[in-house]
Amino acid sequence: MHGRSRVLGLPIVAVILVTLGGCATTDASGADKSGRGTATAAVPPSYRSMVARYLAANVDRGKVLRAEISRPGLWEGPFGWGGARPIVCARWTAQGPLIQQTYSLAFMFKGGQIEETFDPNAINPAAGGAFAAAARNAATCGKLSYAPFPELVKSR
């Protein structure tokens, strides 16, 4: 009976691996192995100030201890569905009542504006829980390179 449950779990693992294999994030040059697209063409030059304004309206900047922002990249969903989408990610550490906690947020752009934001670490039990959250973060923000983001902490 134990061997049978292991065999039944293999298709689930295979589906997850195939799904993750279809996701790709490229760096600021936008050059992936296929040579398609550029991230910098789709992300406006003022992306840093746009992200800083968005976060300033939604985050208590007085508690932010450290912040970083990624260089623009392209994210392709599973199997390339939806095409390559420009993405920038920000992460910051804030002082809470008892502990410091790190947060992150992904920003997707369209037409020179922030089109969508999402937490790449959000845990949704219906979508696979913590494992799915880790996979989503790895497929979106996890492969981008980060630099200091003083625009978020300068008004402390």
MODELLER restraints for C-alpha pairs under 7 A, 6 or more apart:
rsr = mdl.restraints
at = mdl.atoms
rsr.add(forms.Gaussian(group=physical.xy_distance, feature=features.Distance(at['CA:19:A'], at['CA:78:A']), mean=5.41, stdev=0.5))
rsr.add(forms.Gaussian(group=physical.xy_distance, feature=features.Distance(at['CA:20:A'], at['CA:78:A']), mean=6.63, stdev=0.5))
rsr.add(forms.Gaussian(group=physical.xy_distance, feature=features.Distance(at['CA:22:A'], at['CA:77:A']), mean=6.80, stdev=0.5))
rsr.add(forms.Gaussian(group=physical.xy_distance, feature=features.Distance(at['CA:22:A'], at['CA:78:A']), mean=4.42, stdev=0.5))
rsr.add(forms.Gaussian(group=physical.xy_distance, feature=features.Distance(at['CA:22:A'], at['CA:79:A']), mean=4.38, stdev=0.5))
rsr.add(forms.Gaussian(group=physical.xy_distance, feature=features.Distance(at['CA:22:A'], at['CA:80:A']), mean=6.54, stdev=0.5))
rsr.add(forms.Gaussian(group=physical.xy_distance, feature=features.Distance(at['CA:23:A'], at['CA:76:A']), mean=5.45, stdev=0.5))
rsr.add(forms.Gaussian(group=physical.xy_distance, feature=features.Distance(at['CA:23:A'], at['CA:77:A']), mean=4.98, stdev=0.5))
rsr.add(forms.Gaussian(group=physical.xy_distance, feature=features.Distance(at['CA:23:A'], at['CA:78:A']), mean=4.81, stdev=0.5))
rsr.add(forms.Gaussian(group=physical.xy_distance, feature=features.Distance(at['CA:23:A'], at['CA:79:A']), mean=6.67, stdev=0.5))
rsr.add(forms.Gaussian(group=physical.xy_distance, feature=features.Distance(at['CA:23:A'], at['CA:139:A']), mean=5.85, stdev=0.5))
rsr.add(forms.Gaussian(group=physical.xy_distance, feature=features.Distance(at['CA:24:A'], at['CA:75:A']), mean=5.76, stdev=0.5))
rsr.add(forms.Gaussian(group=physical.xy_distance, feature=features.Distance(at['CA:24:A'], at['CA:76:A']), mean=5.30, stdev=0.5))
rsr.add(forms.Gaussian(group=physical.xy_distance, feature=features.Distance(at['CA:24:A'], at['CA:139:A']), mean=6.13, stdev=0.5))
rsr.add(forms.Gaussian(group=physical.xy_distance, feature=features.Distance(at['CA:25:A'], at['CA:73:A']), mean=6.48, stdev=0.5))
rsr.add(forms.Gaussian(group=physical.xy_distance, feature=features.Distance(at['CA:25:A'], at['CA:74:A']), mean=5.39, stdev=0.5))
rsr.add(forms.Gaussian(group=physical.xy_distance, feature=features.Distance(at['CA:25:A'], at['CA:75:A']), mean=4.40, stdev=0.5))
rsr.add(forms.Gaussian(group=physical.xy_distance, feature=features.Distance(at['CA:25:A'], at['CA:76:A']), mean=6.43, stdev=0.5))
rsr.add(forms.Gaussian(group=physical.xy_distance, feature=features.Distance(at['CA:25:A'], at['CA:139:A']), mean=6.37, stdev=0.5))
rsr.add(forms.Gaussian(group=physical.xy_distance, feature=features.Distance(at['CA:25:A'], at['CA:140:A']), mean=6.01, stdev=0.5))
rsr.add(forms.Gaussian(group=physical.xy_distance, feature=features.Distance(at['CA:25:A'], at['CA:143:A']), mean=6.44, stdev=0.5))
rsr.add(forms.Gaussian(group=physical.xy_distance, feature=features.Distance(at['CA:26:A'], at['CA:32:A']), mean=5.72, stdev=0.5))
rsr.add(forms.Gaussian(group=physical.xy_distance, feature=features.Distance(at['CA:26:A'], at['CA:73:A']), mean=5.15, stdev=0.5))
rsr.add(forms.Gaussian(group=physical.xy_distance, feature=features.Distance(at['CA:26:A'], at['CA:74:A']), mean=5.14, stdev=0.5))
rsr.add(forms.Gaussian(group=physical.xy_distance, feature=features.Distance(at['CA:26:A'], at['CA:75:A']), mean=6.64, stdev=0.5))
rsr.add(forms.Gaussian(group=physical.xy_distance, feature=features.Distance(at['CA:27:A'], at['CA:71:A']), mean=6.94, stdev=0.5))
rsr.add(forms.Gaussian(group=physical.xy_distance, feature=features.Distance(at['CA:27:A'], at['CA:72:A']), mean=6.53, stdev=0.5))
rsr.add(forms.Gaussian(group=physical.xy_distance, feature=features.Distance(at['CA:27:A'], at['CA:73:A']), mean=4.55, stdev=0.5))
rsr.add(forms.Gaussian(group=physical.xy_distance, feature=features.Distance(at['CA:27:A'], at['CA:74:A']), mean=6.91, stdev=0.5))
rsr.add(forms.Gaussian(group=physical.xy_distance, feature=features.Distance(at['CA:27:A'], at['CA:144:A']), mean=5.79, stdev=0.5))
rsr.add(forms.Gaussian(group=physical.xy_distance, feature=features.Distance(at['CA:28:A'], at['CA:39:A']), mean=5.87, stdev=0.5))
rsr.add(forms.Gaussian(group=physical.xy_distance, feature=features.Distance(at['CA:28:A'], at['CA:40:A']), mean=6.31, stdev=0.5))
rsr.add(forms.Gaussian(group=physical.xy_distance, feature=features.Distance(at['CA:28:A'], at['CA:71:A']), mean=5.37, stdev=0.5))
rsr.add(forms.Gaussian(group=physical.xy_distance, feature=features.Distance(at['CA:28:A'], at['CA:72:A']), mean=4.58, stdev=0.5))
rsr.add(forms.Gaussian(group=physical.xy_distance, feature=features.Distance(at['CA:28:A'], at['CA:73:A']), mean=4.74, stdev=0.5))
rsr.add(forms.Gaussian(group=physical.xy_distance, feature=features.Distance(at['CA:29:A'], at['CA:38:A']), mean=6.04, stdev=0.5))
rsr.add(forms.Gaussian(group=physical.xy_distance, feature=features.Distance(at['CA:29:A'], at['CA:39:A']), mean=6.38, stdev=0.5))
rsr.add(forms.Gaussian(group=physical.xy_distance, feature=features.Distance(at['CA:29:A'], at['CA:40:A']), mean=6.78, stdev=0.5))
rsr.add(forms.Gaussian(group=physical.xy_distance, feature=features.Distance(at['CA:30:A'], at['CA:37:A']), mean=5.97, stdev=0.5))
rsr.add(forms.Gaussian(group=physical.xy_distance, feature=features.Distance(at['CA:30:A'], at['CA:38:A']), mean=4.01, stdev=0.5))
rsr.add(forms.Gaussian(group=physical.xy_distance, feature=features.Distance(at['CA:30:A'], at['CA:39:A']), mean=4.65, stdev=0.5))
rsr.add(forms.Gaussian(group=physical.xy_distance, feature=features.Distance(at['CA:30:A'], at['CA:73:A']), mean=5.83, stdev=0.5))
rsr.add(forms.Gaussian(group=physical.xy_distance, feature=features.Distance(at['CA:30:A'], at['CA:74:A']), mean=5.93, stdev=0.5))
rsr.add(forms.Gaussian(group=physical.xy_distance, feature=features.Distance(at['CA:31:A'], at['CA:37:A']), mean=6.78, stdev=0.5))
rsr.add(forms.Gaussian(group=physical.xy_distance, feature=features.Distance(at['CA:31:A'], at['CA:38:A']), mean=6.40, stdev=0.5))
rsr.add(forms.Gaussian(group=physical.xy_distance, feature=features.Distance(at['CA:39:A'], at['CA:72:A']), mean=5.76, stdev=0.5))
rsr.add(forms.Gaussian(group=physical.xy_distance, feature=features.Distance(at['CA:39:A'], at['CA:73:A']), mean=5.00, stdev=0.5))
rsr.add(forms.Gaussian(group=physical.xy_distance, feature=features.Distance(at['CA:39:A'], at['CA:74:A']), mean=5.27, stdev=0.5))
rsr.add(forms.Gaussian(group=physical.xy_distance, feature=features.Distance(at['CA:39:A'], at['CA:86:A']), mean=5.35, stdev=0.5))
rsr.add(forms.Gaussian(group=physical.xy_distance, feature=features.Distance(at['CA:40:A'], at['CA:72:A']), mean=6.18, stdev=0.5))
rsr.add(forms.Gaussian(group=physical.xy_distance, feature=features.Distance(at['CA:42:A'], at['CA:86:A']), mean=5.98, stdev=0.5))
rsr.add(forms.Gaussian(group=physical.xy_distance, feature=features.Distance(at['CA:42:A'], at['CA:109:A']), mean=6.99, stdev=0.5))
rsr.add(forms.Gaussian(group=physical.xy_distance, feature=features.Distance(at['CA:42:A'], at['CA:110:A']), mean=6.95, stdev=0.5))
rsr.add(forms.Gaussian(group=physical.xy_distance, feature=features.Distance(at['CA:42:A'], at['CA:112:A']), mean=7.00, stdev=0.5))
rsr.add(forms.Gaussian(group=physical.xy_distance, feature=features.Distance(at['CA:43:A'], at['CA:72:A']), mean=6.71, stdev=0.5))
rsr.add(forms.Gaussian(group=physical.xy_distance, feature=features.Distance(at['CA:43:A'], at['CA:86:A']), mean=6.25, stdev=0.5))
rsr.add(forms.Gaussian(group=physical.xy_distance, feature=features.Distance(at['CA:43:A'], at['CA:109:A']), mean=6.13, stdev=0.5))
rsr.add(forms.Gaussian(group=physical.xy_distance, feature=features.Distance(at['CA:43:A'], at['CA:112:A']), mean=6.34, stdev=0.5))
rsr.add(forms.Gaussian(group=physical.xy_distance, feature=features.Distance(at['CA:44:A'], at['CA:112:A']), mean=5.18, stdev=0.5))
rsr.add(forms.Gaussian(group=physical.xy_distance, feature=features.Distance(at['CA:52:A'], at['CA:151:A']), mean=6.17, stdev=0.5))
rsr.add(forms.Gaussian(group=physical.xy_distance, feature=features.Distance(at['CA:52:A'], at['CA:152:A']), mean=5.66, stdev=0.5))
rsr.add(forms.Gaussian(group=physical.xy_distance, feature=features.Distance(at['CA:56:A'], at['CA:152:A']), mean=6.98, stdev=0.5))
rsr.add(forms.Gaussian(group=physical.xy_distance, feature=features.Distance(at['CA:61:A'], at['CA:152:A']), mean=6.62, stdev=0.5))
rsr.add(forms.Gaussian(group=physical.xy_distance, feature=features.Distance(at['CA:61:A'], at['CA:153:A']), mean=6.16, stdev=0.5))
rsr.add(forms.Gaussian(group=physical.xy_distance, feature=features.Distance(at['CA:61:A'], at['CA:156:A']), mean=6.33, stdev=0.5))
rsr.add(forms.Gaussian(group=physical.xy_distance, feature=features.Distance(at['CA:62:A'], at['CA:156:A']), mean=4.62, stdev=0.5))
rsr.add(forms.Gaussian(group=physical.xy_distance, feature=features.Distance(at['CA:63:A'], at['CA:94:A']), mean=5.15, stdev=0.5))
rsr.add(forms.Gaussian(group=physical.xy_distance, feature=features.Distance(at['CA:63:A'], at['CA:95:A']), mean=5.27, stdev=0.5))
rsr.add(forms.Gaussian(group=physical.xy_distance, feature=features.Distance(at['CA:64:A'], at['CA:92:A']), mean=6.72, stdev=0.5))
rsr.add(forms.Gaussian(group=physical.xy_distance, feature=features.Distance(at['CA:64:A'], at['CA:93:A']), mean=5.82, stdev=0.5))
rsr.add(forms.Gaussian(group=physical.xy_distance, feature=features.Distance(at['CA:64:A'], at['CA:94:A']), mean=4.20, stdev=0.5))
rsr.add(forms.Gaussian(group=physical.xy_distance, feature=features.Distance(at['CA:64:A'], at['CA:95:A']), mean=6.51, stdev=0.5))
rsr.add(forms.Gaussian(group=physical.xy_distance, feature=features.Distance(at['CA:64:A'], at['CA:153:A']), mean=6.03, stdev=0.5))
rsr.add(forms.Gaussian(group=physical.xy_distance, feature=features.Distance(at['CA:65:A'], at['CA:93:A']), mean=5.61, stdev=0.5))
rsr.add(forms.Gaussian(group=physical.xy_distance, feature=features.Distance(at['CA:65:A'], at['CA:94:A']), mean=5.39, stdev=0.5))
rsr.add(forms.Gaussian(group=physical.xy_distance, feature=features.Distance(at['CA:65:A'], at['CA:95:A']), mean=6.82, stdev=0.5))
rsr.add(forms.Gaussian(group=physical.xy_distance, feature=features.Distance(at['CA:65:A'], at['CA:153:A']), mean=6.98, stdev=0.5))
rsr.add(forms.Gaussian(group=physical.xy_distance, feature=features.Distance(at['CA:66:A'], at['CA:92:A']), mean=5.53, stdev=0.5))
rsr.add(forms.Gaussian(group=physical.xy_distance, feature=features.Distance(at['CA:66:A'], at['CA:93:A']), mean=5.27, stdev=0.5))
rsr.add(forms.Gaussian(group=physical.xy_distance, feature=features.Distance(at['CA:66:A'], at['CA:153:A']), mean=6.94, stdev=0.5))
rsr.add(forms.Gaussian(group=physical.xy_distance, feature=features.Distance(at['CA:67:A'], at['CA:91:A']), mean=5.78, stdev=0.5))
rsr.add(forms.Gaussian(group=physical.xy_distance, feature=features.Distance(at['CA:67:A'], at['CA:92:A']), mean=4.06, stdev=0.5))
rsr.add(forms.Gaussian(group=physical.xy_distance, feature=features.Distance(at['CA:67:A'], at['CA:93:A']), mean=6.39, stdev=0.5))
rsr.add(forms.Gaussian(group=physical.xy_distance, feature=features.Distance(at['CA:67:A'], at['CA:148:A']), mean=6.15, stdev=0.5))
rsr.add(forms.Gaussian(group=physical.xy_distance, feature=features.Distance(at['CA:67:A'], at['CA:149:A']), mean=5.11, stdev=0.5))
rsr.add(forms.Gaussian(group=physical.xy_distance, feature=features.Distance(at['CA:67:A'], at['CA:150:A']), mean=6.71, stdev=0.5))
rsr.add(forms.Gaussian(group=physical.xy_distance, feature=features.Distance(at['CA:67:A'], at['CA:152:A']), mean=6.63, stdev=0.5))
rsr.add(forms.Gaussian(group=physical.xy_distance, feature=features.Distance(at['CA:67:A'], at['CA:153:A']), mean=6.99, stdev=0.5))
rsr.add(forms.Gaussian(group=physical.xy_distance, feature=features.Distance(at['CA:68:A'], at['CA:90:A']), mean=5.72, stdev=0.5))
rsr.add(forms.Gaussian(group=physical.xy_distance, feature=features.Distance(at['CA:68:A'], at['CA:91:A']), mean=5.39, stdev=0.5))
rsr.add(forms.Gaussian(group=physical.xy_distance, feature=features.Distance(at['CA:68:A'], at['CA:92:A']), mean=6.20, stdev=0.5))
rsr.add(forms.Gaussian(group=physical.xy_distance, feature=features.Distance(at['CA:68:A'], at['CA:146:A']), mean=6.00, stdev=0.5))
rsr.add(forms.Gaussian(group=physical.xy_distance, feature=features.Distance(at['CA:68:A'], at['CA:147:A']), mean=5.40, stdev=0.5))
rsr.add(forms.Gaussian(group=physical.xy_distance, feature=features.Distance(at['CA:68:A'], at['CA:148:A']), mean=4.44, stdev=0.5))
rsr.add(forms.Gaussian(group=physical.xy_distance, feature=features.Distance(at['CA:68:A'], at['CA:149:A']), mean=4.47, stdev=0.5))
rsr.add(forms.Gaussian(group=physical.xy_distance, feature=features.Distance(at['CA:69:A'], at['CA:89:A']), mean=5.83, stdev=0.5))
rsr.add(forms.Gaussian(group=physical.xy_distance, feature=features.Distance(at['CA:69:A'], at['CA:90:A']), mean=4.29, stdev=0.5))
rsr.add(forms.Gaussian(group=physical.xy_distance, feature=features.Distance(at['CA:69:A'], at['CA:91:A']), mean=6.43, stdev=0.5))
rsr.add(forms.Gaussian(group=physical.xy_distance, feature=features.Distance(at['CA:69:A'], at['CA:146:A']), mean=5.31, stdev=0.5))
rsr.add(forms.Gaussian(group=physical.xy_distance, feature=features.Distance(at['CA:69:A'], at['CA:147:A']), mean=5.63, stdev=0.5))
rsr.add(forms.Gaussian(group=physical.xy_distance, feature=features.Distance(at['CA:69:A'], at['CA:148:A']), mean=6.39, stdev=0.5))
rsr.add(forms.Gaussian(group=physical.xy_distance, feature=features.Distance(at['CA:69:A'], at['CA:149:A']), mean=5.54, stdev=0.5))
rsr.add(forms.Gaussian(group=physical.xy_distance, feature=features.Distance(at['CA:70:A'], at['CA:88:A']), mean=5.70, stdev=0.5))
rsr.add(forms.Gaussian(group=physical.xy_distance, feature=features.Distance(at['CA:70:A'], at['CA:89:A']), mean=5.26, stdev=0.5))
rsr.add(forms.Gaussian(group=physical.xy_distance, feature=features.Distance(at['CA:70:A'], at['CA:90:A']), mean=6.22, stdev=0.5))
rsr.add(forms.Gaussian(group=physical.xy_distance, feature=features.Distance(at['CA:70:A'], at['CA:144:A']), mean=6.01, stdev=0.5))
rsr.add(forms.Gaussian(group=physical.xy_distance, feature=features.Distance(at['CA:70:A'], at['CA:145:A']), mean=5.38, stdev=0.5))
rsr.add(forms.Gaussian(group=physical.xy_distance, feature=features.Distance(at['CA:70:A'], at['CA:146:A']), mean=4.07, stdev=0.5))
rsr.add(forms.Gaussian(group=physical.xy_distance, feature=features.Distance(at['CA:70:A'], at['CA:147:A']), mean=6.21, stdev=0.5))
rsr.add(forms.Gaussian(group=physical.xy_distance, feature=features.Distance(at['CA:71:A'], at['CA:88:A']), mean=6.37, stdev=0.5))
rsr.add(forms.Gaussian(group=physical.xy_distance, feature=features.Distance(at['CA:71:A'], at['CA:144:A']), mean=6.81, stdev=0.5))
rsr.add(forms.Gaussian(group=physical.xy_distance, feature=features.Distance(at['CA:71:A'], at['CA:145:A']), mean=6.08, stdev=0.5))
rsr.add(forms.Gaussian(group=physical.xy_distance, feature=features.Distance(at['CA:71:A'], at['CA:146:A']), mean=6.28, stdev=0.5))
rsr.add(forms.Gaussian(group=physical.xy_distance, feature=features.Distance(at['CA:72:A'], at['CA:86:A']), mean=6.91, stdev=0.5))
rsr.add(forms.Gaussian(group=physical.xy_distance, feature=features.Distance(at['CA:72:A'], at['CA:87:A']), mean=5.85, stdev=0.5))
rsr.add(forms.Gaussian(group=physical.xy_distance, feature=features.Distance(at['CA:72:A'], at['CA:88:A']), mean=4.97, stdev=0.5))
rsr.add(forms.Gaussian(group=physical.xy_distance, feature=features.Distance(at['CA:73:A'], at['CA:86:A']), mean=5.75, stdev=0.5))
rsr.add(forms.Gaussian(group=physical.xy_distance, feature=features.Distance(at['CA:73:A'], at['CA:87:A']), mean=5.24, stdev=0.5))
rsr.add(forms.Gaussian(group=physical.xy_distance, feature=features.Distance(at['CA:73:A'], at['CA:88:A']), mean=6.32, stdev=0.5))
rsr.add(forms.Gaussian(group=physical.xy_distance, feature=features.Distance(at['CA:73:A'], at['CA:144:A']), mean=6.87, stdev=0.5))
rsr.add(forms.Gaussian(group=physical.xy_distance, feature=features.Distance(at['CA:74:A'], at['CA:84:A']), mean=5.77, stdev=0.5))
rsr.add(forms.Gaussian(group=physical.xy_distance, feature=features.Distance(at['CA:74:A'], at['CA:85:A']), mean=5.31, stdev=0.5))
rsr.add(forms.Gaussian(group=physical.xy_distance, feature=features.Distance(at['CA:74:A'], at['CA:86:A']), mean=4.48, stdev=0.5))
rsr.add(forms.Gaussian(group=physical.xy_distance, feature=features.Distance(at['CA:74:A'], at['CA:87:A']), mean=5.65, stdev=0.5))
rsr.add(forms.Gaussian(group=physical.xy_distance, feature=features.Distance(at['CA:75:A'], at['CA:84:A']), mean=5.45, stdev=0.5))
rsr.add(forms.Gaussian(group=physical.xy_distance, feature=features.Distance(at['CA:75:A'], at['CA:85:A']), mean=5.18, stdev=0.5))
rsr.add(forms.Gaussian(group=physical.xy_distance, feature=features.Distance(at['CA:75:A'], at['CA:86:A']), mean=6.27, stdev=0.5))
rsr.add(forms.Gaussian(group=physical.xy_distance, feature=features.Distance(at['CA:75:A'], at['CA:87:A']), mean=6.40, stdev=0.5))
rsr.add(forms.Gaussian(group=physical.xy_distance, feature=features.Distance(at['CA:75:A'], at['CA:140:A']), mean=6.21, stdev=0.5))
rsr.add(forms.Gaussian(group=physical.xy_distance, feature=features.Distance(at['CA:76:A'], at['CA:83:A']), mean=5.94, stdev=0.5))
rsr.add(forms.Gaussian(group=physical.xy_distance, feature=features.Distance(at['CA:76:A'], at['CA:84:A']), mean=4.58, stdev=0.5))
rsr.add(forms.Gaussian(group=physical.xy_distance, feature=features.Distance(at['CA:76:A'], at['CA:85:A']), mean=6.28, stdev=0.5))
rsr.add(forms.Gaussian(group=physical.xy_distance, feature=features.Distance(at['CA:85:A'], at['CA:108:A']), mean=6.86, stdev=0.5))
rsr.add(forms.Gaussian(group=physical.xy_distance, feature=features.Distance(at['CA:86:A'], at['CA:108:A']), mean=5.67, stdev=0.5))
rsr.add(forms.Gaussian(group=physical.xy_distance, feature=features.Distance(at['CA:86:A'], at['CA:109:A']), mean=5.78, stdev=0.5))
rsr.add(forms.Gaussian(group=physical.xy_distance, feature=features.Distance(at['CA:87:A'], at['CA:106:A']), mean=6.79, stdev=0.5))
rsr.add(forms.Gaussian(group=physical.xy_distance, feature=features.Distance(at['CA:87:A'], at['CA:107:A']), mean=5.53, stdev=0.5))
rsr.add(forms.Gaussian(group=physical.xy_distance, feature=features.Distance(at['CA:87:A'], at['CA:108:A']), mean=4.58, stdev=0.5))
rsr.add(forms.Gaussian(group=physical.xy_distance, feature=features.Distance(at['CA:87:A'], at['CA:109:A']), mean=6.55, stdev=0.5))
rsr.add(forms.Gaussian(group=physical.xy_distance, feature=features.Distance(at['CA:88:A'], at['CA:106:A']), mean=5.91, stdev=0.5))
rsr.add(forms.Gaussian(group=physical.xy_distance, feature=features.Distance(at['CA:88:A'], at['CA:107:A']), mean=5.21, stdev=0.5))
rsr.add(forms.Gaussian(group=physical.xy_distance, feature=features.Distance(at['CA:88:A'], at['CA:108:A']), mean=6.63, stdev=0.5))
rsr.add(forms.Gaussian(group=physical.xy_distance, feature=features.Distance(at['CA:89:A'], at['CA:105:A']), mean=5.75, stdev=0.5))
rsr.add(forms.Gaussian(group=physical.xy_distance, feature=features.Distance(at['CA:89:A'], at['CA:106:A']), mean=4.30, stdev=0.5))
rsr.add(forms.Gaussian(group=physical.xy_distance, feature=features.Distance(at['CA:89:A'], at['CA:107:A']), mean=5.95, stdev=0.5))
rsr.add(forms.Gaussian(group=physical.xy_distance, feature=features.Distance(at['CA:89:A'], at['CA:141:A']), mean=5.86, stdev=0.5))
rsr.add(forms.Gaussian(group=physical.xy_distance, feature=features.Distance(at['CA:90:A'], at['CA:104:A']), mean=5.57, stdev=0.5))
rsr.add(forms.Gaussian(group=physical.xy_distance, feature=features.Distance(at['CA:90:A'], at['CA:105:A']), mean=5.46, stdev=0.5))
rsr.add(forms.Gaussian(group=physical.xy_distance, feature=features.Distance(at['CA:90:A'], at['CA:106:A']), mean=6.45, stdev=0.5))
rsr.add(forms.Gaussian(group=physical.xy_distance, feature=features.Distance(at['CA:91:A'], at['CA:102:A']), mean=6.88, stdev=0.5))
rsr.add(forms.Gaussian(group=physical.xy_distance, feature=features.Distance(at['CA:91:A'], at['CA:103:A']), mean=5.48, stdev=0.5))
rsr.add(forms.Gaussian(group=physical.xy_distance, feature=features.Distance(at['CA:91:A'], at['CA:104:A']), mean=4.07, stdev=0.5))
rsr.add(forms.Gaussian(group=physical.xy_distance, feature=features.Distance(at['CA:91:A'], at['CA:105:A']), mean=6.43, stdev=0.5))
rsr.add(forms.Gaussian(group=physical.xy_distance, feature=features.Distance(at['CA:92:A'], at['CA:102:A']), mean=5.51, stdev=0.5))
rsr.add(forms.Gaussian(group=physical.xy_distance, feature=features.Distance(at['CA:92:A'], at['CA:103:A']), mean=5.47, stdev=0.5))
rsr.add(forms.Gaussian(group=physical.xy_distance, feature=features.Distance(at['CA:92:A'], at['CA:104:A']), mean=6.47, stdev=0.5))
rsr.add(forms.Gaussian(group=physical.xy_distance, feature=features.Distance(at['CA:93:A'], at['CA:100:A']), mean=6.48, stdev=0.5))
rsr.add(forms.Gaussian(group=physical.xy_distance, feature=features.Distance(at['CA:93:A'], at['CA:101:A']), mean=5.44, stdev=0.5))
rsr.add(forms.Gaussian(group=physical.xy_distance, feature=features.Distance(at['CA:93:A'], at['CA:102:A']), mean=4.15, stdev=0.5))
rsr.add(forms.Gaussian(group=physical.xy_distance, feature=features.Distance(at['CA:93:A'], at['CA:103:A']), mean=6.31, stdev=0.5))
rsr.add(forms.Gaussian(group=physical.xy_distance, feature=features.Distance(at['CA:94:A'], at['CA:100:A']), mean=5.54, stdev=0.5))
rsr.add(forms.Gaussian(group=physical.xy_distance, feature=features.Distance(at['CA:94:A'], at['CA:101:A']), mean=5.55, stdev=0.5))
rsr.add(forms.Gaussian(group=physical.xy_distance, feature=features.Distance(at['CA:94:A'], at['CA:102:A']), mean=6.40, stdev=0.5))
rsr.add(forms.Gaussian(group=physical.xy_distance, feature=features.Distance(at['CA:95:A'], at['CA:101:A']), mean=6.54, stdev=0.5))
rsr.add(forms.Gaussian(group=physical.xy_distance, feature=features.Distance(at['CA:104:A'], at['CA:119:A']), mean=6.13, stdev=0.5))
rsr.add(forms.Gaussian(group=physical.xy_distance, feature=features.Distance(at['CA:105:A'], at['CA:117:A']), mean=6.65, stdev=0.5))
rsr.add(forms.Gaussian(group=physical.xy_distance, feature=features.Distance(at['CA:105:A'], at['CA:118:A']), mean=5.69, stdev=0.5))
rsr.add(forms.Gaussian(group=physical.xy_distance, feature=features.Distance(at['CA:105:A'], at['CA:119:A']), mean=4.69, stdev=0.5))
rsr.add(forms.Gaussian(group=physical.xy_distance, feature=features.Distance(at['CA:105:A'], at['CA:120:A']), mean=6.45, stdev=0.5))
rsr.add(forms.Gaussian(group=physical.xy_distance, feature=features.Distance(at['CA:106:A'], at['CA:117:A']), mean=5.43, stdev=0.5))
rsr.add(forms.Gaussian(group=physical.xy_distance, feature=features.Distance(at['CA:106:A'], at['CA:118:A']), mean=5.30, stdev=0.5))
rsr.add(forms.Gaussian(group=physical.xy_distance, feature=features.Distance(at['CA:106:A'], at['CA:119:A']), mean=6.11, stdev=0.5))
rsr.add(forms.Gaussian(group=physical.xy_distance, feature=features.Distance(at['CA:106:A'], at['CA:120:A']), mean=6.51, stdev=0.5))
rsr.add(forms.Gaussian(group=physical.xy_distance, feature=features.Distance(at['CA:106:A'], at['CA:141:A']), mean=6.94, stdev=0.5))
rsr.add(forms.Gaussian(group=physical.xy_distance, feature=features.Distance(at['CA:107:A'], at['CA:114:A']), mean=6.41, stdev=0.5))
rsr.add(forms.Gaussian(group=physical.xy_distance, feature=features.Distance(at['CA:107:A'], at['CA:116:A']), mean=5.88, stdev=0.5))
rsr.add(forms.Gaussian(group=physical.xy_distance, feature=features.Distance(at['CA:107:A'], at['CA:117:A']), mean=4.62, stdev=0.5))
rsr.add(forms.Gaussian(group=physical.xy_distance, feature=features.Distance(at['CA:107:A'], at['CA:118:A']), mean=6.88, stdev=0.5))
rsr.add(forms.Gaussian(group=physical.xy_distance, feature=features.Distance(at['CA:108:A'], at['CA:114:A']), mean=5.88, stdev=0.5))
rsr.add(forms.Gaussian(group=physical.xy_distance, feature=features.Distance(at['CA:108:A'], at['CA:115:A']), mean=5.62, stdev=0.5))
rsr.add(forms.Gaussian(group=physical.xy_distance, feature=features.Distance(at['CA:108:A'], at['CA:116:A']), mean=5.14, stdev=0.5))
rsr.add(forms.Gaussian(group=physical.xy_distance, feature=features.Distance(at['CA:108:A'], at['CA:117:A']), mean=6.30, stdev=0.5))
rsr.add(forms.Gaussian(group=physical.xy_distance, feature=features.Distance(at['CA:109:A'], at['CA:115:A']), mean=4.95, stdev=0.5))
rsr.add(forms.Gaussian(group=physical.xy_distance, feature=features.Distance(at['CA:109:A'], at['CA:116:A']), mean=6.93, stdev=0.5))
rsr.add(forms.Gaussian(group=physical.xy_distance, feature=features.Distance(at['CA:120:A'], at['CA:133:A']), mean=6.61, stdev=0.5))
rsr.add(forms.Gaussian(group=physical.xy_distance, feature=features.Distance(at['CA:120:A'], at['CA:136:A']), mean=5.89, stdev=0.5))
rsr.add(forms.Gaussian(group=physical.xy_distance, feature=features.Distance(at['CA:120:A'], at['CA:137:A']), mean=4.65, stdev=0.5))
rsr.add(forms.Gaussian(group=physical.xy_distance, feature=features.Distance(at['CA:121:A'], at['CA:133:A']), mean=4.99, stdev=0.5))
rsr.add(forms.Gaussian(group=physical.xy_distance, feature=features.Distance(at['CA:121:A'], at['CA:134:A']), mean=6.34, stdev=0.5))
rsr.add(forms.Gaussian(group=physical.xy_distance, feature=features.Distance(at['CA:121:A'], at['CA:137:A']), mean=5.73, stdev=0.5))
rsr.add(forms.Gaussian(group=physical.xy_distance, feature=features.Distance(at['CA:122:A'], at['CA:133:A']), mean=5.74, stdev=0.5))
rsr.add(forms.Gaussian(group=physical.xy_distance, feature=features.Distance(at['CA:123:A'], at['CA:129:A']), mean=5.19, stdev=0.5))
rsr.add(forms.Gaussian(group=physical.xy_distance, feature=features.Distance(at['CA:123:A'], at['CA:130:A']), mean=5.42, stdev=0.5))
rsr.add(forms.Gaussian(group=physical.xy_distance, feature=features.Distance(at['CA:123:A'], at['CA:133:A']), mean=5.34, stdev=0.5))
